[in-house]
Amino acid sequence: MSHEKTMKLVTNLDRAAIEQRLAAVRNAAQSANLGELASMFQGIEGMPRAQIEGKVKSALKWLMDKPDHKSLAAQLELVELNLPNLK
């Protein structure tokens, strides 16, 4: 059996919830001294969907070789699943 925490798949996040998650990722990244990652999500509030999508994809790519930060990647993957909900 896997020891990894399974994250409940949430696919009904609205813009406010998505922005909230991205702000949480930004804060967590700042706390973990990941300034580059944190800066990707500065001013995310109210940003157009395509821009947010680009930032999420870039951040996931940036995190790929950083297995210590799996939880941040998991949050971003969850946001990515919900991007179609951004109006």
N, CA, C and O atoms as a GROMACS GRO file, in nm:
protein
  348
    1MET      N    1   0.084  -0.120   0.000
    1MET     CA    2   0.000   0.000   0.000
    1MET      C    3   0.088   0.125   0.000
    1MET      O    4   0.192   0.128   0.066
    2SER      N    5   0.047   0.226  -0.072
    2SER     CA    6   0.125   0.348  -0.083
    2SER      C    7   0.110   0.432   0.044
    2SER      O    8   0.002   0.442   0.103
    3HIS      N    9   0.221   0.492   0.084
    3HIS     CA   10   0.219   0.578   0.203
    3HIS      C   11   0.185   0.722   0.166
    3HIS      O   12   0.161   0.805   0.254
    4GLU      N   13   0.183   0.749   0.038
    4GLU     CA   14   0.156   0.886  -0.004
    4GLU      C   15   0.012   0.924   0.027
    4GLU      O   16  -0.081   0.845   0.013
    5LYS      N   17  -0.002   1.048   0.070
    5LYS     CA   18  -0.136   1.097   0.097
    5LYS      C   19  -0.206   1.112  -0.036
    5LYS      O   20  -0.151   1.167  -0.131
    6THR      N   21  -0.327   1.064  -0.042
    6THR     CA   22  -0.401   1.086  -0.165
    6THR      C   23  -0.484   1.211  -0.147
    6THR      O   24  -0.550   1.230  -0.045
    7MET      N   25  -0.478   1.296  -0.247
    7MET     CA   26  -0.552   1.420  -0.239
    7MET      C   27  -0.686   1.398  -0.307
    7MET      O   28  -0.694   1.344  -0.417
    8LYS      N   29  -0.789   1.441  -0.239
    8LYS     CA   30  -0.921   1.426  -0.298
    8LYS      C   31  -0.925   1.510  -0.426
    8LYS      O   32  -0.883   1.626  -0.426
    9LEU      N   33  -0.975   1.452  -0.530
    9LEU     CA   34  -0.981   1.522  -0.657
    9LEU      C   35  -1.095   1.624  -0.654
    9LEU      O   36  -1.212   1.588  -0.648
   10VAL      N   37  -1.058   1.748  -0.657
   10VAL     CA   38  -1.157   1.854  -0.654
   10VAL      C   39  -1.155   1.921  -0.790
   10VAL      O   40  -1.053   1.976  -0.831
   11THR      N   41  -1.267   1.917  -0.861
   11THR     CA   42  -1.269   1.976  -0.994
   11THR      C   43  -1.373   2.087  -1.006
   11THR      O   44  -1.412   2.125  -1.117
   12ASN      N   45  -1.417   2.138  -0.892
   12ASN     CA   46  -1.521   2.241  -0.899
   12ASN      C   47  -1.475   2.372  -0.835
   12ASN      O   48  -1.557   2.448  -0.784
   13LEU      N   49  -1.344   2.397  -0.838
   13LEU     CA   50  -1.295   2.523  -0.782
   13LEU      C   51  -1.332   2.638  -0.874
   13LEU      O   52  -1.319   2.628  -0.996
   14ASP      N   53  -1.379   2.747  -0.816
   14ASP     CA   54  -1.407   2.866  -0.896
   14ASP      C   55  -1.285   2.958  -0.894
   14ASP      O   56  -1.184   2.925  -0.832
   15ARG      N   57  -1.296   3.071  -0.961
   15ARG     CA   58  -1.181   3.163  -0.970
   15ARG      C   59  -1.129   3.200  -0.831
   15ARG      O   60  -1.008   3.198  -0.808
   16ALA      N   61  -1.217   3.233  -0.739
   16ALA     CA   62  -1.173   3.274  -0.605
   16ALA      C   63  -1.094   3.162  -0.537
   16ALA      O   64  -0.991   3.187  -0.476
   17ALA      N   65  -1.144   3.040  -0.548
   17ALA     CA   66  -1.077   2.926  -0.485
   17ALA      C   67  -0.942   2.897  -0.552
   17ALA      O   68  -0.845   2.862  -0.485
   18ILE      N   69  -0.938   2.912  -0.684
   18ILE     CA   70  -0.813   2.890  -0.758
   18ILE      C   71  -0.710   2.995  -0.717
   18ILE      O   72  -0.595   2.963  -0.689
   19GLU      N   73  -0.752   3.121  -0.713
   19GLU     CA   74  -0.661   3.228  -0.674
   19GLU      C   75  -0.613   3.209  -0.530
   19GLU      O   76  -0.498   3.238  -0.498
   20GLN      N   77  -0.703   3.161  -0.444
   20GLN     CA   78  -0.668   3.135  -0.305
   20GLN      C   79  -0.560   3.026  -0.296
   20GLN      O   80  -0.464   3.040  -0.219
   21ARG      N   81  -0.576   2.920  -0.372
   21ARG     CA   82  -0.477   2.812  -0.374
   21ARG      C   83  -0.343   2.861  -0.425
   21ARG      O   84  -0.238   2.827  -0.371
   22LEU      N   85  -0.347   2.942  -0.531
   22LEU     CA   86  -0.222   2.992  -0.587
   22LEU      C   87  -0.153   3.087  -0.489
   22LEU      O   88  -0.030   3.089  -0.480
   23ALA      N   89  -0.231   3.165  -0.416
   23ALA     CA   90  -0.174   3.253  -0.314
   23ALA      C   91  -0.110   3.168  -0.204
   23ALA      O   92  -0.005   3.204  -0.150
   24ALA      N   93  -0.175   3.057  -0.169
   24ALA     CA   94  -0.120   2.966  -0.067
   24ALA      C   95   0.011   2.904  -0.116
   24ALA      O   96   0.107   2.889  -0.039
   25VAL      N   97   0.015   2.866  -0.245
   25VAL     CA   98   0.139   2.812  -0.302
   25VAL      C   99   0.248   2.920  -0.298
   25VAL      O  100   0.362   2.892  -0.261
   26ARG      N  101   0.212   3.042  -0.334
   26ARG     CA  102   0.307   3.154  -0.332
   26ARG      C  103   0.364   3.172  -0.191
   26ARG      O  104   0.485   3.186  -0.174
   27ASN      N  105   0.276   3.172  -0.089
   27ASN     CA  106   0.321   3.189   0.049
   27ASN      C  107   0.409   3.073   0.095
   27ASN      O  108   0.511   3.093   0.161
   28ALA      N  109   0.368   2.951   0.059
   28ALA     CA  110   0.447   2.833   0.097
   28ALA      C  111   0.584   2.838   0.030
   28ALA      O  112   0.685   2.802   0.091
   29ALA      N  113   0.586   2.881  -0.095
   29ALA     CA  114   0.713   2.891  -0.169
   29ALA      C  115   0.804   2.994  -0.102
   29ALA      O  116   0.924   2.972  -0.089
   30GLN      N  117   0.746   3.107  -0.061
   30GLN     CA  118   0.826   3.210   0.008
   30GLN      C  119   0.882   3.153   0.137
   30GLN      O  120   0.999   3.176   0.169
   31SER      N  121   0.800   3.081   0.212
   31SER     CA  122   0.844   3.022   0.339
   31SER      C  123   0.955   2.921   0.318
   31SER      O  124   1.042   2.904   0.404
   32ALA      N  125   0.953   2.853   0.202
   32ALA     CA  126   1.053   2.750   0.173
   32ALA      C  127   1.174   2.809   0.099
   32ALA      O  128   1.256   2.735   0.046
   33ASN      N  129   1.183   2.941   0.096
   33ASN     CA  130   1.293   3.010   0.026
   33ASN      C  131   1.298   2.976  -0.123
   33ASN      O  132   1.405   2.966  -0.181
   34LEU      N  133   1.181   2.958  -0.183
   34LEU     CA  134   1.173   2.933  -0.326
   34LEU      C  135   1.122   3.062  -0.392
   34LEU      O  136   1.012   3.067  -0.446
   35GLY      N  137   1.206   3.165  -0.386
   35GLY     CA  138   1.167   3.296  -0.435
   35GLY      C  139   1.124   3.295  -0.580
   35GLY      O  140   1.030   3.365  -0.618
   36GLU      N  141   1.194   3.216  -0.661
   36GLU     CA  142   1.162   3.212  -0.804
   36GLU      C  143   1.020   3.161  -0.826
   36GLU      O  144   0.944   3.216  -0.906
   37LEU      N  145   0.985   3.055  -0.753
   37LEU     CA  146   0.850   2.999  -0.763
   37LEU      C  147   0.747   3.099  -0.710
   37LEU      O  148   0.645   3.123  -0.773
   38ALA      N  149   0.776   3.157  -0.595
   38ALA     CA  150   0.683   3.254  -0.535
   38ALA      C  151   0.657   3.369  -0.631
   38ALA      O  152   0.543   3.414  -0.643
   39SER      N  153   0.761   3.417  -0.698
   39SER     CA  154   0.745   3.533  -0.786
   39SER      C  155   0.656   3.502  -0.907
   39SER      O  156   0.597   3.593  -0.965
   40MET      N  157   0.647   3.373  -0.944
   40MET     CA  158   0.561   3.336  -1.057
   40MET      C  159   0.415   3.368  -1.027
   40MET      O  160   0.335   3.390  -1.119
   41PHE      N  161   0.380   3.371  -0.900
   41PHE     CA  162   0.239   3.390  -0.863
   41PHE      C  163   0.213   3.525  -0.796
   41PHE      O  164   0.111   3.542  -0.730
   42GLN      N  165   0.306   3.620  -0.814
   42GLN     CA  166   0.280   3.756  -0.765
   42GLN      C  167   0.170   3.817  -0.852
   42GLN      O  168   0.173   3.802  -0.974
   43GLY      N  169   0.076   3.883  -0.791
   43GLY     CA  170  -0.028   3.954  -0.865
   43GLY      C  171  -0.120   3.863  -0.946
   43GLY      O  172  -0.173   3.904  -1.050
   44ILE      N  173  -0.137   3.740  -0.900
   44ILE     CA  174  -0.218   3.641  -0.973
   44ILE      C  175  -0.367   3.679  -0.973
   44ILE      O  176  -0.442   3.641  -1.063
   45GLU      N  177  -0.408   3.754  -0.871
   45GLU     CA  178  -0.549   3.787  -0.854
   45GLU      C  179  -0.601   3.868  -0.972
   45GLU      O  180  -0.547   3.974  -1.004
   46GLY      N  181  -0.706   3.817  -1.036
   46GLY     CA  182  -0.768   3.887  -1.147
   46GLY      C  183  -0.698   3.870  -1.281
   46GLY      O  184  -0.739   3.927  -1.381
   47MET      N  185  -0.591   3.791  -1.282
   47MET     CA  186  -0.514   3.770  -1.405
   47MET      C  187  -0.596   3.688  -1.505
   47MET      O  188  -0.675   3.602  -1.464
   48PRO      N  189  -0.580   3.714  -1.635
   48PRO     CA  190  -0.654   3.635  -1.734
   48PRO      C  191  -0.618   3.485  -1.727
   48PRO      O  192  -0.507   3.448  -1.690
   49ARG      N  193  -0.715   3.403  -1.762
   49ARG     CA  194  -0.698   3.257  -1.753
   49ARG      C  195  -0.573   3.208  -1.826
   49ARG      O  196  -0.498   3.127  -1.772
   50ALA      N  197  -0.551   3.256  -1.947
   50ALA     CA  198  -0.437   3.208  -2.027
   50ALA      C  199  -0.305   3.237  -1.954
   50ALA      O  200  -0.212   3.157  -1.959
   51GLN      N  201  -0.298   3.351  -1.889
   51GLN     CA  202  -0.178   3.389  -1.816
   51GLN      C  203  -0.158   3.298  -1.695
   51GLN      O  204  -0.047   3.251  -1.669
   52ILE      N  205  -0.266   3.273  -1.622
   52ILE     CA  206  -0.258   3.185  -1.505
   52ILE      C  207  -0.216   3.046  -1.550
   52ILE      O  208  -0.131   2.982  -1.488
   53GLU      N  209  -0.276   3.000  -1.659
   53GLU     CA  210  -0.244   2.868  -1.713
   53GLU      C  211  -0.094   2.857  -1.744
   53GLU      O  212  -0.030   2.758  -1.709
   54GLY      N  213  -0.040   2.960  -1.808
   54GLY     CA  214   0.102   2.962  -1.841
   54GLY      C  215   0.189   2.956  -1.718
   54GLY      O  216   0.289   2.884  -1.714
   55LYS      N  217   0.151   3.032  -1.616
   55LYS     CA  218   0.230   3.036  -1.492
   55LYS      C  219   0.225   2.901  -1.420
   55LYS      O  220   0.326   2.855  -1.367
   56VAL      N  221   0.108   2.839  -1.417
   56VAL     CA  222   0.094   2.709  -1.351
   56VAL      C  223   0.181   2.605  -1.423
   56VAL      O  224   0.251   2.527  -1.358
   57LYS      N  225   0.176   2.606  -1.556
   57LYS     CA  226   0.256   2.510  -1.634
   57LYS      C  227   0.407   2.534  -1.610
   57LYS      O  228   0.483   2.439  -1.592
   58SER      N  229   0.448   2.660  -1.612
   58SER     CA  230   0.589   2.692  -1.587
   58SER      C  231   0.632   2.647  -1.448
   58SER      O  232   0.740   2.591  -1.430
   59ALA      N  233   0.546   2.672  -1.351
   59ALA     CA  234   0.579   2.636  -1.213
   59ALA      C  235   0.590   2.484  -1.199
   59ALA      O  236   0.680   2.434  -1.130
   60LEU      N  237   0.500   2.411  -1.263
   60LEU     CA  238   0.507   2.264  -1.256
   60LEU      C  239   0.636   2.214  -1.320
   60LEU      O  240   0.700   2.122  -1.268
   61LYS      N  241   0.674   2.273  -1.432
   61LYS     CA  242   0.799   2.236  -1.498
   61LYS      C  243   0.917   2.265  -1.405
   61LYS      O  244   1.009   2.184  -1.392
   62TRP      N  245   0.913   2.382  -1.341
   62TRP     CA  246   1.019   2.426  -1.251
   62TRP      C  247   1.032   2.329  -1.132
   62TRP      O  248   1.143   2.304  -1.084
   63LEU      N  249   0.919   2.275  -1.087
   63LEU     CA  250   0.918   2.186  -0.970
   63LEU      C  251   0.953   2.041  -1.004
   63LEU      O  252   0.978   1.961  -0.914
   64MET      N  253   0.955   2.007  -1.133
   64MET     CA  254   0.973   1.867  -1.173
   64MET      C  255   1.095   1.799  -1.110
   64MET      O  256   1.087   1.684  -1.069
   65ASP      N  257   1.205   1.869  -1.102
   65ASP     CA  258   1.327   1.808  -1.048
   65ASP      C  259   1.349   1.844  -0.901
   65ASP      O  260   1.461   1.841  -0.851
   66LYS      N  261   1.238   1.879  -0.832
   66LYS     CA  262   1.248   1.915  -0.690
   66LYS      C  263   1.151   1.829  -0.609
   66LYS      O  264   1.047   1.877  -0.563
   67PRO      N  265   1.186   1.700  -0.592
   67PRO     CA  266   1.093   1.608  -0.524
   67PRO      C  267   1.060   1.646  -0.380
   67PRO      O  268   0.960   1.599  -0.325
   68ASP      N  269   1.141   1.732  -0.317
   68ASP     CA  270   1.111   1.774  -0.179
   68ASP      C  271   0.987   1.862  -0.174
   68ASP      O  272   0.930   1.885  -0.067
   69HIS      N  273   0.946   1.910  -0.288
   69HIS     CA  274   0.833   2.005  -0.289
   69HIS      C  275   0.712   1.946  -0.361
   69HIS      O  276   0.639   2.015  -0.432
   70LYS      N  277   0.694   1.816  -0.340
   70LYS     CA  278   0.581   1.744  -0.401
   70LYS      C  279   0.445   1.805  -0.366
   70LYS      O  280   0.354   1.809  -0.449
   71SER      N  281   0.433   1.852  -0.242
   71SER     CA  282   0.302   1.904  -0.200
   71SER      C  283   0.267   2.030  -0.278
   71SER      O  284   0.150   2.053  -0.310
   72LEU      N  285   0.367   2.113  -0.310
   72LEU     CA  286   0.340   2.232  -0.391
   72LEU      C  287   0.299   2.191  -0.532
   72LEU      O  288   0.206   2.248  -0.589
   73ALA      N  289   0.369   2.093  -0.586
   73ALA     CA  290   0.336   2.044  -0.720
   73ALA      C  291   0.194   1.987  -0.721
   73ALA      O  292   0.119   2.009  -0.816
   74ALA      N  293   0.157   1.916  -0.616
   74ALA     CA  294   0.024   1.857  -0.607
   74ALA      C  295  -0.083   1.967  -0.605
   74ALA      O  296  -0.187   1.954  -0.670
   75GLN      N  297  -0.058   2.075  -0.532
   75GLN     CA  298  -0.153   2.187  -0.528
   75GLN      C  299  -0.168   2.248  -0.668
   75GLN      O  300  -0.278   2.282  -0.711
   76LEU      N  301  -0.054   2.262  -0.738
   76LEU     CA  302  -0.058   2.321  -0.871
   76LEU      C  303  -0.129   2.230  -0.971
   76LEU      O  304  -0.199   2.277  -1.060
   77GLU      N  305  -0.110   2.099  -0.955
   77GLU     CA  306  -0.180   2.004  -1.043
   77GLU      C  307  -0.330   2.014  -1.021
   77GLU      O  308  -0.408   2.007  -1.116
   78LEU      N  309  -0.369   2.031  -0.896
   78LEU     CA  310  -0.511   2.046  -0.864
   78LEU      C  311  -0.566   2.173  -0.930
   78LEU      O  312  -0.675   2.173  -0.988
   79VAL      N  313  -0.490   2.281  -0.921
   79VAL     CA  314  -0.532   2.406  -0.986
   79VAL      C  315  -0.542   2.384  -1.136
   79VAL      O  316  -0.637   2.430  -1.200
   80GLU      N  317  -0.444   2.315  -1.193
   80GLU     CA  318  -0.442   2.291  -1.337
   80GLU      C  319  -0.570   2.219  -1.382
   80GLU      O  320  -0.627   2.252  -1.487
   81LEU      N  321  -0.614   2.122  -1.303
   81LEU     CA  322  -0.738   2.050  -1.335
   81LEU      C  323  -0.859   2.142  -1.336
   81LEU      O  324  -0.957   2.118  -1.406
   82ASN      N  325  -0.850   2.248  -1.257
   82ASN     CA  326  -0.964   2.339  -1.242
   82ASN      C  327  -0.957   2.461  -1.333
   82ASN      O  328  -1.049   2.543  -1.333
   83LEU      N  329  -0.851   2.474  -1.411
   83LEU     CA  330  -0.837   2.593  -1.497
   83LEU      C  331  -0.956   2.613  -1.592
   83LEU      O  332  -0.993   2.728  -1.619
   84PRO      N  333  -1.017   2.506  -1.644
   84PRO     CA  334  -1.134   2.529  -1.730
   84PRO      C  335  -1.246   2.605  -1.660
   84PRO      O  336  -1.332   2.664  -1.726
   85ASN      N  337  -1.248   2.604  -1.527
   85ASN     CA  338  -1.353   2.675  -1.451
   85ASN      C  339  -1.328   2.826  -1.444
   85ASN      O  340  -1.418   2.901  -1.407
   86LEU      N  341  -1.207   2.870  -1.479
   86LEU     CA  342  -1.177   3.012  -1.473
   86LEU      C  343  -1.256   3.086  -1.580
   86LEU      O  344  -1.247   3.054  -1.698
   87LYS      N  345  -1.332   3.180  -1.538
   87LYS     CA  346  -1.413   3.256  -1.635
   87LYS      C  347  -1.349   3.390  -1.657
   87LYS      O  348  -1.400   3.470  -1.736
   0.00000   0.00000   0.00000
